[in-house]
């Protein structure tokens, strides 16, 4: 499945809920732009914006041996090292510095990009030049838990977008056999990662771009079983929808599936993937309660278009069951219109 680079950028920004940041970090993209170059351009422009407005700083605790006294003397350590003989002391003090974790992640990612195979030479030179302006910031060893430890607030919310990009670069680069060199792995070829991206994109698209449904969320559905004991209940798997859209009178459950093939082939004939249909059907049956809208809930299996567009319609009691596709290889206006049309919003 071929998705234009510009559309990949849209998918990411919707999935991260960072459309405003996308507009602020304007990047030029054409058909020849590679994914690694796109991410580099985004970080370059984002870093320029940070430098223009002023890089975030904060107070950082330091404990070190210095001449004279600063902050609080660590007397036991000072005496143990006999620092006073040399007119020095080990002191703990706060320093207002840009050497905070968000900036350290950024500068490390920029450094790693310059060591990544296939990056455009002009972009590499631009990154090297930018790094010189980020003085006073040390590199850091990147790992998954580091990204989840970042705390974003109103004052540094632009960093959330930057950290999203840095994490994507980190997760998409591997060390090569040559020490200090990296190889970029195209995440668009990873069906599991693209399925997560496709689902998050669809959910946030509907949160942002429509007003018909006041609630757009993941929904946990309880099994509609009569269970006599908690021991049996503990073995049931959790049911959670990808996207549930709901207002006072209407409800839609969407299961977003990113597959290399939309349909399964059975005896040389195309068939809906049975596991996908069973899952959606289970959501519809088990969410039923006394409310009218739960008895009339529409279920939609939504796929990216591979070769053929599908608009298939079925009915179970009052439940509409629909199979729909969206062409991610088209222009963005067509994609937007198609997604609104799928939930019966007239363009």
N, C-alpha and C positions, 0 to 999 in steps of 0.2 A: 504494500500500500504506500503510495507516494503522497506525502503531505508537504506542501510548500513551506519553506522556512518561515515566512511571514505568518502563516497560520499556526505553526508550532509556537511561535512567540505569543500569539493571541491565546492559544490553549493554556500555556503556562501562566500568563497574567490573569486569566479568568480563574484558573485552578487555585492560584495563590491569593485571589481577590485583591489584585494590585493593578487595576486598570489606570488609576490616576498616575501611579508611578511610571507605567508604560508611556503615558503621554509626556511626562516630564523627561524621561530618559529616551529621547527620540533617537532612533538608529536608522541608518539607511540600509535597506535590504533589497537584494535582487536575486534572480534565479541562481546566480553563481555563488552566493554566499553559503559557506559551510556552517554547520551547526556550531562548531568550536569557535569560528570567527564571530558568529552572532553573539554568543555568550561573552566573548572578549569585548566586543563593541559595547554591549550593555554595561559591563563593569567599568570600562573606560569612561563612558559618559556619566555613569552614576558617581564615579570617583571625582570627576571634574565638578559635578554639582556639589559634592561634599566640600571640596576645596574652596569653591566659590562662597558657600554659606558659612564655612568654618567647621573643621572636623570636631566631632564630639570629644570632650575631655572629661575626666573625673578624677577624684582623689584615689590614689593607690598607696597601699601600705608598703613601706620599705623598711628593712632592717639591714644595716650595713655598718662597716667600720669607717669612720670619717675623722678628719682632723677637726678638733673642736667639739662642740655639743649642738645637737639639733633634735628637737622633739624630746623623746623619753630615753634616758640612758638605760641600757640593759646591763646593770651593774655586774651580775654574776658572770655573764659572758665576757664583759670587758676585763674583769679581774682574771678570769681564767686564761685569757689570751695575752694578759699583761700589756694591753694596749696603751694604758696610761703612761708607761715608760717612754712611749714614742709620741706623747701628747695627742693621742687618739682615743676614741671611745666607740663602742658599738651602740648605735642609737636606732630607735624605731620612730618613724615620722611619716606623715602623709605628704604626698606630692601631687599637685594638679598636673595631670599628664594625658597625652593622647594615646598612651600605651595601654588602652583598654581592650577587652577581648574582641569586641566587634571590629575594631580597626586592625587588630592582629590577624583575625580571620581574613579580612579583606586583603591585607598586604601579602599574606601567605598564598592566597589564591592567585593573586596577580603574579607573584613569583613563580608559582607552579605552572601557570599558563605560558610563561616565557620558556619553560623547559618542556613544553608539550609538543610532540611531533605534529606537523601539519598546520600549525598556526601561521597565519599570514605574516610575512616579515615586517610589513609596515605596522601592523598592530602590535607586534612584539616590540618594535622600537618605541612605539608610543607608550606601552606599558612600562618599559625600562625608564623612560623619561618621567612618567607619573610617579614611579616608586621613589625617585629622588626627592620629590616634594612631600613625601610622607615620612619625613625624618622624625626620629624619636619613637618609632613604632617597631617593635620586634616581631619576627616571625614566630609561629607557634606550631606545634605538632597537631595536625587536624585529625579528629576522630568523630564518629557519629554522635556520641553523647555530648560533645562540645557544642554542637549546633542546637541541641534541645535545651541546653542550659541558658541560652540567650534570653534575657528579659527585655521585652519591648514596651515602651510607654509612649505617652503623647509627645514627649520631647524628642524621641529618637525613632519614631515610627518609620521613617524613610529607610532606616537600616534593615527593617524586616524584609524589604524587597531585595536589598543587597545580599543579605544572608541567605535568602532563598536561592539566588543565583550562585553564590559561592558553594552552597551545599550541593546543588545540581552538578557543578563543575567537579567537586570532590568525588561525588558518587559515580561520575562518568569518566574518571581518569584512573589509570592503573600505572604503577611503576613498571618500567621496562627492565631488561637485563642490564642495561647501561645505567650505572649509578646516577641518581639525580635527574633522570629523564622520565617523562610520562607519555602514555599513549591514551588518546581520547577514544572512548567507546560510545558509539551512537546509541543513545537510550531509545530512540524511536524504533530500533530493531528488536527491542525487548518487549514482548507482548504483555508481560505482567506489569511492567512499569507504565506502558502506554494504556493499559486497562485502568490503572489507578488515575492516570492523568485525564483520560477521557471521562471517567465518572465524576471527578472533581470539577472538571470544566463544565459538564452538563448541569450539575447541581448549582454552581455559582452563576452560570449564565441565566438560569431561570430565577435565581434570587435577585439578580440585577436588572434584567431586561424585560420583565413582565410585571403587571400589577393585578392580574386577574386572580392569582392565588396569593393569599396573605402569608401562608406558611410554606416554606420550602426547606426540607430537612431530610436527614436519615431517620428512619422510623424503626424502632424495635417492636416486633410483632410477637405476641405470646401465642403459643400453640393452643389451639382450641380443642384441647383434650380434657376428659375427665380423669384426673390423676389422684389416686388414693393415698399416695405417700410421697414425701419429699425426696426419698432415695431414688425413686424412678424418675422424678422430675429433673434431678441433677444431671441425668445422662442426655437430656434433650439438647440438641445444638441450638445456638441462638439464631433467630431470624432477624435480619436487619436489611431494610431496603436501601438501594443506592440513592434514590430520590423519591420523596413523597411530596406532592403538591396538594394543598388543601385550602378551601375556603369554607364558608358556612354551609354551602349546598353541594359542593362537588369535591371529589378526591381522585387523584391520579397517582398510580405507583409506576415508576419507570425503573427498569433494570437496564443499565448501560453496559454493553458488552463490546469489548474491542478484541476482535478475532481476525486472524489472517484470512479466514474464509467465513463469510456470513452464514452460509448454509452447510449442513452436513450432506455427504453424498451417500445414498443408500440404493444399491442396485442401479447405479448410474443415474439416479434421480435426486434432485435437490430436495432436502427436507429441513425443516426448522430443527435446530439443535435441541434434542429432547431434554437434556439437563436444564437448559435455559428456560424452556417452556414449563417444565415441572416446577422449577423454583418460583417463577412468576405466579403460576396457578396456586401454589401453596400460600404465597403472600395474600392473594385475593380471598381465598377460603378462610384463612385463619384470622384475618383482620375484621371479619364480619361481626357485627354486634347489633344492637337494637336500632342504631341510627340508620336513616334512609340512605345517606351518602355512602356508608360502608357496604350496603347491599347493592349499590350501583357504581362501585369503584371501577375505574378503567385501569387496565394493566397494559403497559407498553414495553415491549422489548426493543431497545434502540441500539442499532449497530452503525458503525461508519460504513459508507458504501465501498465495496471492493470493485466489483464489475457491474453489478446490476442494482438499480433502485428497487426497494420493496415497499409496498403498501398493502399489507395483508390484514384482513379483518375477520374476527371470529366473535362468537357470543356464547357465554355460559350464564344461564339465567339472565340476570340484569347486568352482568359484567361484560363490558366490551374488552376484548383482548386483541391488541394490535401489534403488528411487526412493522417497524419503520427503520429507514436508513437515512443518514445525512452524509452528503458528499464533502469531505474535508479537503478535497482537492479543488474546490471551487473558490470563487471570490467570497470575501467575508460577508458581504451583504446577503448573498444567496444562502450562506450557512445560517446566518441569523434568521432570515425569513423562514427557512425550512424548520428550524427548531421552534419558532413561534407557531407555525402552521400545525406542527405535530400535536401541540396541546390546544389546538382549535382556537388560536388567536388570529383573527383576520388581519392581514397586512394592509 
